[in-house]
Amino acid sequence: MNYRFIVYILGWILNIQGIFLLVPSLVALCYREESGFSFLIAAGISLAFGALATVRKPRNCLFYAKDGFVSVALGWVVLSMSGALPFLFSGEIPSVFDALFETISGYTTTGATILTDVEAMSKSLLFWRSFTHWIGGMGILVFVLCILPLAGGNNMYLMRAESPGPSVGKLVPRVRSTAVILYGIYAALTAVECVLLLIGGMSFFDAVTTSFATAGTGGFGIRNSSIAEYNVFLQNVIAVFMVVFGVNFSVYFLILIRKPKQILKSEELRTYIGIVAASTVLIGFNIRDSFASVWSALQQAFFQVASIITTTGFSTIDFNLWPTFSKCILVMIMFVGACAGSTGGGIKVSRIVIAYKNIKNGIESFVHPKSVRIISMEGKKVSNEVVRSVNTYIVLYFAVFVASVLLISLENFSFETSFTSVAATLNNIGPGLDGVGPMENFAKFNSFSKCVFMFDMLAGRLELIPMVILFSPWIWRKNH
């Protein structure tokens, strides 16, 4: 384990965090809020520790997969701890556990909150909550790779450890160039959404913060009613962009280099769009009697389906009151999640497709035991390594899920609350059902449960492996 180089990376994360913390201080200056001093102090602390860790570049720059996993996991922990400081220093969230919960929820683009009155917060802290979504959506290590050639050819380990999906590849030969392209697409789509929201009549502050939350598929609202008080045009813009940010970003790269035929070959994209369409139609007709017209029911169904499958967590209505059939569909797509290589959470559509094909081949082998079958996607063979990683991930996912539900159930809330609260945090969604529905929050849980949720949010965002490795004693032994 290259400890010195890991510290060096963490130092650069703190340096970048310090710069990010200066942005909401400018917002505080514009609105003449005293909370701006909290951001300046937090930025000073981050920059001071970051400078100490990066004053000298280590001589040994050898970097392996285990170093990548540990760096990413520790990086997100350090990022969350420093990001929680403004909440504590301002006194607007005085509890350490609550401040960490809110910050981790922001960075992991979960959107679960402990706040009972969002609108009572200062503008600068509301901006910071949404900004953490945007930072965490693409990943802080990906941003680091944009500006620093950290580890030569080995920096792919960082991107693989942080990026969502069963496999991560380079869009172009250089990893640094890939990171720049990803962030360029990310920023451009965010800007387009912001402009459309402004055209629809949303205020500049609301448009910027909502765009940040949509782009990161986070869902922190700046209104107590989330998105409900905005007009239908604005709701539809947000819904469409939630779906857009749930698509694998390599699709947009293919559009840029004018290779639309390759996009049509994407099984993951077709499956993703199909699930969104089917879920919208089924829920729309199930809830049609509660609305003035079928079109209104479909519009509301589409928004909630887009919000849940992309794990954004915005809401326009209390779907906790919908029929059981509709709620069951929402719970099921909570687990499916968005596409690999997007800012969304969940198991990911590509893993679902690969797992389905693997099960199908397994069943057919009982009938024809001597036949040789391969799994393919987009016309290419899926390697045994990827299939194995998918199987490992799914088993590990449900092991963490079951353990978390059991731990949360010690608080003796309803099964629906305990089950969907874990589903909402592990899948980085935000709202669940019953006690954690779209009109509820997580303030009711004790500190122990919040710690479980914080682990789940980080594990879900980092695809489980980095967090599991971080807490595995064997990884710290010298012979590993």
N, C-alpha and C positions, 0 to 999 in steps of 0.2 A: 504494500500500500504506500503510495507516494503522498505522505501526509503534508509535506511542505507545499506541494503543488496544489493539493486540495484547499489548503488555507489561502493560497494565492488566488484561487478562483473565488472563494468565499469573499475575499477582500474586494475583488472587482464587482461582485454582486452588491456589496455594501456601498461601494463608490457610486454605482449606477442608481442604487436606491436613494442615496443622498441627493442626487440630481433630480430624481423623480419627485422627492418630497418638497422640492422648491417650487414645483408647479402649483400645488394647491395653496401655497403661501401667497402666490400672486393673486389667486382667486380671493383669498381673505383680504388682501390689500384693496382689491376692486370693491368689495362689499364692506370694507372697513370693519372687519371682524378681528377680535383679539386672538382667536384661535390660530391666526397666522403665526404667532410666536411659537406655538406648539410644533408646527411643522419646521420652523427654522432650527429649533433646539434638536428635534429628531434628525434633521438633515445633518446638523453639525456632529452629532454622535455617530451617525452612519459613516460620514466621510472621515472622521477621525480614526475609527477602527479599520475602515477600508484602507486608509493611507498606511497604517502600521503593517497591514498584511501584504501590501503590494509595493512597499518601498524598495524591495529587491526581488527580482525574478529568480526563482530557484534554478540552480544549475541542472538538476535532474528533471527533465521534462517528459520522461517516459510515462505513458498514461494508458491504462488498460480498462477493460469493461467494468471491473469491480470499482475502480476509482471513479468512473463515470457515474455509476449508480449512487455511490456514497456522496459524491459532490452534488448531484442533483437533489437528493433527499435532504442533505444538510443545508444546501442552498435555499430550498423552499422554507425550511424551518427558520433559518436566519432572516430571510426575507419577511416572513410573517411576524417574527418578534420585533424587528425594527419598524415594520409597517404599523404595528399596534401602538407605538409610542404616542402619536398625535392624539389618539382617542383617550389615552391615559393622562397625558399632560394637559389637555384641554378640560378634563373633568367631565366630558360629555358621556363617556363610558368609563366610570371609575373602577370597575372590577377588572382585574387582570385576566381572568378566565373569559369574561364577556368580550373584552377588547381583542383578545387573541382569537376567539371564536369568530367575531365579525370580520377580522382581518383575513384569517384563513379562508373563510367563506368567500371573501372578495377575491383573493388571489387564485383560489381554486375554481373560480367562476361558478360557485354553488348557488349563492344568493339566499341561503338560509340566514335569518336574522334573529337577534335577541331584542331588537328595538320594538317598543310598543307604539311609539309615535315618531315616525321617520321625519315628518315635517317640522318637528321641534328642533332638529339638528341645524347647525350652522351650514351655510352654503359651501364653505371650504371643505368641511368634513363629508358632506354629501357628495361633493365632487371627488374627494379622495376615495370614497367607497366605490364609486363607479369606475374611477381610474384604475383601481386595483384589478378590476375585471379585465380591463383592456391590456394591462401589463401581463396578467396571468394567462390570458387567452392564448397567446402565441407561445408564451414561455420566456422566463427571464434568461435562461441559459442560451436560448436561440438568439435573444437580443445581444447577449455578451459575444456570441460568435459573429454577429454582424459587425462589431467594432474592433474585435481583437482576434488575431490569429493565435489562439491560446495554445493549442497542442499539436500543431502541424497536422499530419494525416490522421492522428488519433482522436481529433476533436469530434469525429462522428459518434464516438461513444457517448458524448454529452447529449447530442441531438437524439440519439436512439433512446437514451434513458429518460428523456423528458417528453418526446413527441408521442402522441397517441396513435395506437394502431398495432397490429400484429407484426408489421415489418415497416421499416423506415428506410427510404432510399434518397439519393441525391437527385435534385432536378437538373443540376449541371455538375460537371466534374468536381468543382471546388465546394466544400462544405460551407465555407464562409459566403460564397456567392449564393448558394441555396438559401441560407438564412436571410440574406439581404432581399432576395426575390420574395420570399414568404412574407417578410414584414412589409415590403412594398405593396403587395397585393392586399394585405391586411389593412394597412393605413388607407389605401385608395378606396376600398369598399366601405370603410368606416366613414370617410369623407362624403361619399356619394349618399349614404343613408342620412347623414346629418343635413345635407343640402335638401333632400326630399322632405325631411321632417320640418325644416324651416319653411319650405314652400307650402306645407300643409297647415301652417299657422302656429307651430310650436315655438315657444320662446327659445332664445339662443342657449341659455343655460340648460333647459330641459332637453333640447335637441342634442347637445354635446354629451351630456351624462347618459341619456338614453341610448345614443349610438355606441358609447363605450360599453354599456351593459349588454347591448345586443351583439356587438362584434365579438365580445368575449364569451357569449352565451352564458352570461352570469345572472342577470335578472334583478339586481338591486334597483328598486324603484325609488324615486325621490318624492313620491306621493303615497299616502297611506292606502290609497285605493289601487296602487300599482299603475296599470295602464287604463283602467276603467273610465276615467274622466276625460280621456282624449277622444276626438271624433273618430268615426269609422275609417276615414282615409288614413289617418295616422296609425290606427291599429293594424290596418292592412299592410302598410309600409313596413311596420315593425315585424309583422308575421312573416312577410316575404323574406326580409333580411335575416330573420332567425333561421329559416330554411336554407338561405344562401350560405350563411356562416357554418351550417352543419354539413356542408359538402366538402369533400377532400380538396384541399387547396391546389393539388396537382392538376385538377380539372381546369382551374383558372389559368394555370401556367400553360396548359395545352391550348387554351383559347388565345393566349398572348402570342404563341408561336404558330398559330393558325393550323392546328391539327385536330379539327372537330370530329373526324372519323374515329379517332382513338377514344373520344369521350363517349360516343355511342356504344362502344364495346364494354363500357364499365358496368359489370354486374352489380357492384355495390351501389352505384348511383341509381340504377334502375330499381333495385330493391328498396332503397331509401325513399325514392319518390313514390313508389308503389305503396309502401307502408303508410306514408303521409296521406296519400289520396284515399286509400281504403279506410283508414281510421277516421278521416274527416267525414266521409259519406256515411259510415256506420253510426258514428256518434251524432251527426247532424240529423239523421232520420229518427234516432232514438230520443232526441230532445226537442223535436220540432214542435210539439204541443205547448212548450213553454215560451215560444217566440211568436211574433206577429206573422212571420212567414218562414218558409223553408230556407230561403236565402239567408235570412238573419241567423237561423240556427246553424247553417253551414259555415257562415262567416265566423261565428263564435267557436264552432267546433274546430275550424281550421286554425284559429289563433291558438287555442289550447293544445291542439295536437302538435303544432309547430313549436310551441313553448316547451312541451314536455319531451318530445323526441330529441330535440336539440339540447335539452337539459338547460334551457335558459331560465325558466321559472317565472316569467312575467304572467300576469293574469288580468283578465277583463271582467271576470265573473267568478262567483264562488262555485267552482265545479264540484265541491264537496256535497252540494245539494242535488247533483245530477243523478239519474237512475243508476242502479248498480252495474248494468251492462256497460254504460259509458265509462264509469269509474274503473271497471276492470280493464278496459282497453287502455286507458291512460296509465294504469299501473304496469301493464305488460310492456308498453313502449318506453316506460321509464328504464327498464332493463336493457332494451335494445339500444337506445342512444343514437348518436349521429354517426357520420362516416369517420373512418380512420383518417388522420391527417387534417382534421377540422379542429375547431375550437370547442366542439361539443364533448360531452362525457358519455357515460354508459359503457356497456360491453363493446359496442361498435358493430355496425351492420356487417362489415367484412368478416368479423369473427363469427357472427351468427351464420353467415353464408358458408364459410369454411367448415364450421362445426356440423351444419346440416349435411353438407356433401360427405363429410367424413362418416357420419352416422349412416347415411344412405349406402355408402360403399361397404361399411361393416355389416349391414343387414344382408346386402346382396352376396357377400362372401360366404354367408351360411348356405345359400342356395348353390353357388358356384365357387367352391373353396379354392379351386386351382386357377381361377381367373386373376389377371393382374389389372388393377384399377388405379388410376391416378386422379388426383384432385387438381382441377385447373380453374383459373379465374382470368377473365379478359383474354382468353385464348392462350394463357401461359401456365405451365405446370407450377403448382404450389409446392415448394420444397418441403421435405420431411421436417426440417428444422422449424419452419413456420407452423406446420400442422401441430408439431409437438408443443410449440410455444402457446398456441391457441388452447390446446387441451389443458396445459398447465395453468394458464391464466384462468380459464373457466372454473376449474376445480378450486384453485386458490381463492377466486372471487367469491364463490358460494361458501367456502370455509370461513372467510372473513365476515361475510354477510350473516351467516347463522350465529357465529360467535358474538357479533355486535348486537343482533336482535336479542339474544339471551341476556347480555349485559344491560341493555336498555330496559328490558322487561322487569328488572329488579325495582324500577320506580313504580311499577304497578299501574301504568297507564293502560288504555285499551290496546288490544292486539293490533288493531288498525293503525293506531298512533305509533306504536313501537315498530311495527313492520315497515310502514311507509316513511317513518323518520329516518331509518337506516337506508332505505332505498333512495330517499331524497338526498342524503349526504354522500353515500358511497358512489352514487351515480352523478353527483354534482348538479342536482336539479334545483333544490331549494324547498319548494312546497311539497307536502305529501297530502294525506287525507286525515280527517277527524281532527285531532288536537294539533296537527301541524298542517292543516289545510291552507289554502291561499289567503285566507283572512286571519290566520293565526300566526304564531311565531314560536321560537325555541326558548324563550325566556323562562318557561315553566320548568325546564329540566335542571337538575342539580349539577354541580361542578364535575362530578365523575362522569355523568352521561355526556356532558359537553366535551370532555376530554376524548371520549370514545368517538363522538361525532367529528372532532377535529382530526383525529387519526384517519377516520374514514374519508373525510374530504380530501386530505393530502394523498392518501392511498389511491383514491379514485382518480384524482387528477394525474397522478404519476403512474397510473396503470399498475398499481400494487407492488411490483417487484422492487423498485428502489426503497420504499418504506419498509418492506419485509426484510430486505438485505440489511438496511440500517440497524434494525433491531435484532439481527442474527449475530450471536456472540462469535461464531466461527470466522466471520469475515474480518474480524480485528486481530486474529492471530497472525503471527509473523510468517508462518508457512503458507498463508493464503494471500 
